[in-house]
Amino acid sequence: ALFFEVAGLTLAVPLTHLGGIHNLEKPSPLFGKPDWFLGVMLYREEKLSVVDTAQWVMPEKYNDALAESLDYQYLIMLGESVWGLTCERLINTVTLKPDDVKWRAERGKRPWLAGMVKEKMCALLDISQLIDMLDKGLTSNEQ
């Protein structure tokens, strides 16, 4: 899994579902999209959809002060999709065994959360669920 940081929160994406990592360039905003959708970034003729990860993952904590403090550097692409999560810092990659993760027993309120990486106490993302939610324009706490 690749570990990365957003607004002091560490998240992990399975390397099997990592579509690539790009240096973030200023996206072009699109009207009529959710607040967490920062816009489209062009990369080699391809339009990448840029998600404000902090705003998407923790909308209840997102405010002007947090928005001002964010320093997004990278775009982490989700699988084969056009979706990319913004991140401030790449931490490292770690090989995880199934026992390293406290898996979610049921989907509950956050279907995008596959489980918690025990040692790092961080969220392991369920990329297929996350892509599905982004495609539907849902925030992290919507069903």
N, C-alpha and C positions, 0 to 999 in steps of 0.2 A: 504494500500500500504506500501511496505517496501522502506524506503529512504536510499540511500547509496551514497558514495562520491568517485569520481575518478578525480584526477588531479584538485581538487578545484571545480569540477562540481558536482552538486547534481542531481541524477536520481532517479526515482521511478518505482518500478515494482509492478503490482497488485498482492496481496497475492494469489488470485485465480489462478494465473499463475506462482507461485513460486514453483520450483521443489525441493528446498532445498538450504541449505547454507553449504559450506565446508570450512575448513581451507585450504588455498592454499598450495600445495606442488609443487616443481619444476616439470613442465611438460616436457615430452620427446618430442623434436622437430621432426617434420616430414618434409621431403623435398618436394619441389614442391607445397607448400601451400602458401596462401597470407601472407604478412608480419604481419598482425594483428592476425594470427593464431599462438599462442605460443606453441601449441603442445597438447599432450594427457596426462592427469593425471589419474592414476589408483586409483579407490576407490571401495573397496569391489568387486574385479574382474570385475568392469565395467570401460570402457574407456570413460572418460569425455573430451570433446573438449574444450580447454581453449582459450578464446578470450581476446586479449589485448584491453580492453574497451576504453581506452583513444585513442589509435590509430584508432580504428574502428569508434568511435563517432565523433572525431574531427581530421581527418587526416591532415587538413590544418594547425593545430597548433602543430602537433606532430613533434618533432625534438629530437636531441640527448640530449639536456639539459632537456627536459621534460621526456624523457625515463629514464634518470639517476635519476630524482627526484621521480619517482613513487615507492611506497612501497606497492605493492599489498599484501593483507592479506587473502582475502576471495574469494571464487568462488560461484557466485549466479547462481543456475541452473534455466534454462528457461523451465517451464512446464515439460512435459514428455520427452523432447528432451535430446540429449547428450551434448547440448551446455551450457556453463557456462561463465558468464561475470566476469572478475576480478574486484575487488574493494578494495580500500584502507581502507575504514571505513564504518561500518554499523552505521546509524544515529538513526533511530527509525521506528516504524510502526504507521501509522495514519489511522483512518477510514475516508474515503473520501465519500462525497456525490457528485452526478453528478454536482451540482452547484459549487463545489470546483475546478472544472477543466474547463479550457478554451479549449474545444474540437476543433480539427482541422476540418474545414469544408470540405477540400479535401485533398487527399493524398499528392499531390505536390512532392517536392524534397526529403522529408524524410518520406517514408511510415511507418517507424518504430516508428514514434512519434505520439502517440495517442492524446496528448494535453499537456497543461502546467498546473501544479498545481498552482493556483493563489497565495495562501498565501506564498508558499515557492519559487515561481518563478523557478520551476524546471521541467524537462521533465518527462512526464509519458509515459513509453514505451508500445508499441503495440507488445506484445510478439509473437503472431502468425505471424505478418509481419516480425518481427526481425528474428525469426527462419527460415522463408522462405528465407530471404535474405542471412543468414549465410549458409544455405544449398546450395545456388547457388554460394557461394563464393564472394558475392558482398560486397562492402564497404558501409558505411552509406549514401553516396551521389550518389550511382549508382542506376539505375532502373532495 
